[in-house]
């Protein structure tokens, strides 16, 4: 099959993409968006890389993100839930959590990746409207040595406010304080 025929197949698959995945018209012409959808719709390599984790956290032995009370959820889609962090580091600290129990970002399917990205944009917009932050940190602790304490993937969207730290330069680099400051 030639490149043009492959692109026609990808375009057809994109047109049949689930309505829950809203792809802007400007992206419909970009091959990467088409390939993400096509891989998952084909049921091939995008799904093959997906992994789940049986490990849980909490004294009850249940994953706290698999059984979220409805009142904690501020936005939701077919695959992603958005909640406020129970232990916020700043006003509006938000978590984006896949509905499927998966421990690592690298275990997501391509469709989950796309939907997570879309929800990140939506959550940011809602935080801008409600809390009026001046910036954001976006973080993932992937694995216990990276600080992950709940073995269910969750993306932190942390609003930042002018003056919340004396010198915010370096951002996430401060996980290694002796290497964080690289500027003169």
For each residue, the residues with C-beta under 8 A, 3 or more apart:
1: 5 6 9
2: 5 6
3: 6 7
4: 7 8
5: 1 2 8 9
6: 1 2 3 9 10
7: 3 4 10 11 31 34
8: 4 5 11 12
9: 1 5 6 12 13 38
10: 6 7 13 14 31 34 35 37 38
11: 7 8 14 15 34
12: 8 9 15 16
13: 9 10 16 17 34 37 38 41 42
14: 10 11 17 23 28 33 34 37 38
15: 11 12
16: 12 13 41
17: 13 14 21 23 37 41
18: 21 78 111
19: 22
20: 77 78 79 115
21: 17 18 37 111 114 115 118
22: 19 118
23: 14 17 27 28 33 37 114
24: 27 28
25: 28
26: 29 30
27: 23 24 30 33
28: 14 23 24 25 33 34
29: 26
30: 26 27 33 34
31: 7 10 34 35
32: 35 36
33: 14 23 27 28 30 36 37 114
34: 7 10 11 13 14 28 30 31 37 38
35: 10 31 32 38 39
36: 32 33 39 40 46 110 111 113 114
37: 10 13 14 17 21 23 33 34 40 41 110 111 114
38: 9 10 13 14 34 35 41 42
39: 35 36 42 44 45 46 110
40: 36 37 43 46 47 109 110 111
41: 13 16 17 37 38
42: 13 38 39 46
43: 40 47
44: 39 47 48
45: 39 48 49
46: 36 39 40 42 49 50 109 110 111
47: 40 43 44 50 109
48: 44 45
49: 45 46 106 107 109
50: 46 47 102 107 108 109
51: 102 103 104 106 107
52: 100 101 102 103 107
53: 101 102 103 104 107 151 152
54:
55: 103 151
56: 61 62 63 151
57: 63 64 149 150 151 152
58: 61 62 63 64
59:
60:
61: 56 58
62: 56 58 66 67
63: 56 57 58 66 67 101 150 151 152
64: 57 58 67 68 150 152
65: 68 81 97 101 150 152 154
66: 62 63 101 152
67: 62 63 64
68: 64 65 72 73 81 83 97
69: 72
70: 73
71:
72: 68 69 83 84 86
73: 68 70 76 81 82 83
74: 82 83 84 94 126
75: 81 82 119 122 123 126
76: 73 80 81 82
77: 20 80 115 118 119
78: 18 20 99 115
79: 20 98 99 100 111 112 115 116
80: 76 77 96 97 98 99 112 115 116 119
81: 65 68 73 75 76 96 97 98 99
82: 73 74 75 76 94 95 96 97 119 122 123
83: 68 72 73 74 94 95 97
84: 72 74 88 92 93 94 95
85: 88 89 93 94 95 156
86: 72
87:
88: 84 85 91 92 93
89: 85 93 158
90: 93 133 158 159 160 161 164
91: 88 131 159 161
92: 84 88 127 130 131 133 159
93: 84 85 88 89 90 156 157 158 159
94: 74 82 83 84 85 123 127 156 157 158 159
95: 82 83 84 85 154 155 156 157
96: 80 81 82 116 119 120 123 154 155 157
97: 65 68 80 81 82 83 152 153 154 155
98: 79 80 81 101 102 108 112 116 152 153
99: 78 79 80 81
100: 52 79 112
101: 52 53 63 65 66 98 152
102: 50 51 52 53 98 107 108 112 152 153
103: 51 52 53 55 107 148 151 152 153
104: 51 53 107 142 143 153
105: 108 140 142 153 155
106: 49 51 142
107: 49 50 51 52 53 102 103 104 153
108: 50 98 102 105 112 113 116 153
109: 40 46 47 49 50 112 113
110: 36 37 39 40 46 113 114
111: 18 21 36 37 40 46 79 114 115
112: 79 80 98 100 102 108 109 115 116
113: 36 108 109 110 116 117
114: 21 23 33 36 37 110 111 117 118
115: 20 21 77 78 79 80 111 112 118 119
116: 79 80 96 98 108 112 113 119 120 155
117: 113 114 120 121
118: 21 22 77 114 115 121 122
119: 75 77 80 82 96 115 116 122 123
120: 96 116 117 123 124 138 155 157
121: 117 118 124 125
122: 75 82 118 119 125 126
123: 75 82 94 96 119 120 126 127 157
124: 120 121 127 128 136 157
125: 121 122 128 129
126: 74 75 122 123 129 130
127: 92 94 123 124 130 131 133 136 157 159
128: 124 125 131 132 133
129: 125 126 132
130: 92 126 127
131: 91 92 127 128 159
132: 128 129
133: 90 92 127 128 136 159 160 161
134: 160 161 162
135: 159 160 168
136: 124 127 133 157 158 159 160
137: 156 158 160 171 172
138: 120 155 156 157 158
139: 155 156 158 172
140: 105 153 154 155 156
141: 146 147 148 149
142: 104 105 106 146 148 153
143: 104 146 148
144: 147 148 149
145:
146: 141 142 143
147: 141 144 175
148: 103 141 142 143 144 151
149: 57 141 144
150: 57 63 64 65 154
151: 53 55 56 57 63 103 148
152: 53 57 63 64 65 66 97 98 101 102 103
153: 97 98 102 103 104 105 107 108 140 142
154: 65 95 96 97 140 150
155: 95 96 97 105 116 120 138 139 140
156: 85 93 94 95 137 138 139 140
157: 93 94 95 96 120 123 124 127 136 138
158: 89 90 93 94 136 137 138 139
159: 90 91 92 93 94 127 131 133 135 136
160: 90 133 134 135 136 137 164 168
161: 90 91 133 134 164
162: 134
163:
164: 90 160 161 168
165: 168
166:
167:
168: 135 160 164 165 171
169: 181 183
170: 173 174 180 181 182 183
171: 137 168 174
172: 137 139 175
173: 170 176 179 180 182
174: 170 171 177 180
175: 147 172 180
176: 173 179 180
177: 174 180
178:
179: 173 176 182
180: 170 173 174 175 176 177
181: 169 170
182: 170 173 179
183: 169 170
184:
